[in-house]
């Protein structure tokens, strides 16, 4: 056992030295090597992870993954997986350049709004004043083909956010009550934000207040479609604050009497329908 541990330690050290040779004099970058067990039967039992971190910008964090133990990794394999000189120089300067690079956004889109426009954005179940900051925004942690059409700056607190599709923006002159977006949920919304309702949970009906309505559900976004060309975001009908529960919130998956009802309703035959129960949110 001791001999195996020593061989493993030496393999880690060899990978670290090879990595630092590639990094060269970019001392601002830190290298960490570790092995992780993988429980997936279709994967290698152990993966080797080489982490690249910046001392200057904590947002700069990337890792190289190898589906084998550290002892079996060759120097040529390591070199082939490393980012190029331009990326390393940017990281050394504290600039968080995305790597591997994302696929470019669509080029055949005509935007309704442009940077600097004053718009209303549907955020958290209400229209809020924003300034369009830029077009085509993405987070480096998203899939490489995913882009959001608009990056926005909230006027109320100067924070940044984004619009998932153009249906979630309107000019200040437009008189739109809710985003003009198709929804798979039926029937149409019956309750408003602030309404007191009862929600069916595992242990029975619980009373709560609707705090959000028409929230895009990322689990039902088809990223193979452009968010501007196809509104493929499903909408969560309601998010409800459950009363006397220590601040629990639940997601109501569909607007149906079997899962959400007026506080004046009584038990009905709808309770027997096979519809997913509300989902508990942390916090």
N, C-alpha and C positions, 0 to 999 in steps of 0.2 A: 504493500500500500504506500509506504513512504517513497519507494522508487517511482511509482506512478505519479504521485503528487509532485515530485521533483521534476519529472519530465513535463508535466503540465505547466509548472511554474516557468520552466525554461522556454516552453512554447509561447506562453504569454509574453515573456520578456522579448523573445525574438520578434514577435509581431509588433510589439511596441516600438522596438528599435527600427524595424523596417518602415513603420509608419512615420516616425520622426525623421528618418532620412528623406522621405518624400516631402514632408512638411518643410524640411530644410531649416532655415533660420526664422521661421514663423513661430516664435516661442509663445505667442499669445494663444496658440491652439494646444489643447490638452488631449492626450490619448489615454483611453482606458479600455482594457481587454477583459472579457469575461465569457464564460460558457453558460448557456441556459438550456435546461431540459425542455423538450417539446413533447407534449402528451398526444399530439395528433398522430395517429397510426400511419398516415400518409406522408409524414415528414421524417426527417432524420431524428434519431432519439436525442441528439445534442446539437445545438447551434452555437457557433462562435460569433460574438458581437464585438465589434471594434467601434467605440464611441469617440466622436470628435466634438470637442466642446471649446468654447471661447471664454477666456478670462475677461474680455472686454464687454461682451454682449451675451447675456444669458439666453437670449432667443436663438442664438446660433448653437444648434445641437443636431447632429446627424449621426447615423450609425451605419456601418457596413455589416451585413449579415451573411454568414457562410453556413451552409447546411452540412457541417462536419465539425469534428473536434479541432482545436487549435493546432494540435500536433501534425495534422494532415494538410494544413494550408501551406501552399507554396508561395514564394515571393512574387512570382509572375501573376498569380491569382489576385494577390493583394493590390499590386500596381494597377491591374485592369479595373478594379472596382473603385479606385480612388478618384475623387473629382480632379478636374484639370487645374492648371496653374492659375487661370483667371479666377476661378471660384475660390481657391485657397488664398489668393491675394486679397480678395474681397473680405473673406472671413477674418483674415489677419488684421484688416483695417476696421473691423467691427461692423461691416455691412452684411446683413443677413440676406445673401443671394440664395434663392431657392435651388436646391439640387437633390436628385436629378431634375432637370428642367421640366416644367409643365407643358402640356400640349397647348398651342396658341388658341385663343378664343376665336369664335366665328368671325368672319370678315364681311359677311353679306347682310349684316343687321343695320337697320336704320333706327337710331335711337330717337325717342320722343323728346327727351330732355338732354341737356348738355351740362358740363361742369360749370358751376356758378349759378345754375337755375335754383330759384326758390320754389320748393315743392312741398306737398303734404304726403307723408308716408304712413302706411298702415303698420303700426308697430305695437305689440302688446295689446291688441284688441281695440286700438283707437288711432285716429289720424293725428299725426304730430308734425310740426313744422321742421323742415330740414333744408340744407343746402346740398346740392349734388357736388360731391368732392371730386369724383373721378369715375370713368367708365371701365368696366371689366375689372372687377376685384376678385381676388382669391386668397385663401389662407393656405400656407404651405403644407398643412396637415390634411388638406382635402385630397381626394383622388385627383390624379394629374390632368383629367379632362374636365374638371368642374370649375366653373366661373360664375360669379354673380354679376349681373349687368351694371348695377349702380352701387358705388360706395357713397355713403351719406354722412353728413355732420349734423347732429341734432342741435337745434338752436337753444333748447332749454338748458343744456349742460355742456355743450361743445364736444360731446363724446362721438365716437365714430361707430357706424353700423352699416348695414347694406340692405338692399331690396332684392328679394329672391326672384322676382319677375316684374315686368313692367306694369302688370295689373295692380301692383302694390304701391303705385305712385299716381298722383294726380296733381294738376295745377291748383293753385289756391282758389281759382274761379270755378272749378268743377264742383258740382253738387252731387257727389257720389256718397251713398251711405256706407257701403261696404265694398271691398275689392271685387271687381268684376271678373271673378274666376270660377270656373266650374268646380263642383265638389262632388265626390262620390257618396257623400252621406245623405241619406234620405230618412224621413221627410225633411223639408226645409227647416231651418232653425226656428224653434218655438219660443226660446227664452232669450232675454237680453242680459248684458253685463249688469250685475247688481241684483238680479232676481234671486229669490230664495227658492231652492229646489231640494228634492230628495234624490239621492243617488244609491243605486243598488250595489252593495259591496258584498264581500264573501260572508260577512256575518249579519247581513240584513240591510235595511234602508237607513241612510244617514243624511241628515240635513246639512246643507251648505249654501254658500253664496257664490254665484258665478263671477269669477274675477277676470277671465279672458274668453274671447270668442273668436272663431275664424283664425286659428293659429296654424301656420304651415307645419306640417309634420314631416321632418327630414327622413323618417323611415319609409315614407311613401313618395319620395322624389326619385324619378327615373333619370339618372344622370346621363343617360345616353341621348337625351333630348336637350336641345338648347332651351334655357329657361325663358327666352324671349319668343321663340318660335312656337313652343308648346308649353302650356301651363300644366305641367305634370306634377305639381305639388298637391297632395291631398290636404284637406283642411281638418284640423281637430275641431269638432263643434264647440266643446266647452272645456275649460279648466276651472275646477270648483275648489274653493276653500271649505274644508269640512269643519263644521262648528264643534267647539269643545274637544278638539283633537290635538292640541299642541301645535297648530300651524300646518297640519297635513294638507296637501293639495293632491287632487286626483285628475287624471285625464279621462274624459268621457268619450269613448271611441265612436259613438254614433248617437244621433238625436232620435232616440226611440223610447217609448214609455217603459220598456223592459229594463232600461238602465238609468233613465233620468225622468223625473215627473214633477209636476207641481206639488207643493206641500199640501194641497187640498185633496190629492188623489188617494185612493185606497188600492189595496192589492187587486190585480186584474189578471185575466188570462194571458196578457202579454208577458207576464213574468216567466212563462214557460218557454218562450222563444229562445233559441240558441244563438245569442248575441254576446260578443266578448264583454266581460265585466270591465268596469273602470280600472285604470292603471294608477298605482300609487306613485306619486312623485316624492323625492326626498326633500326635506326642508319644510 
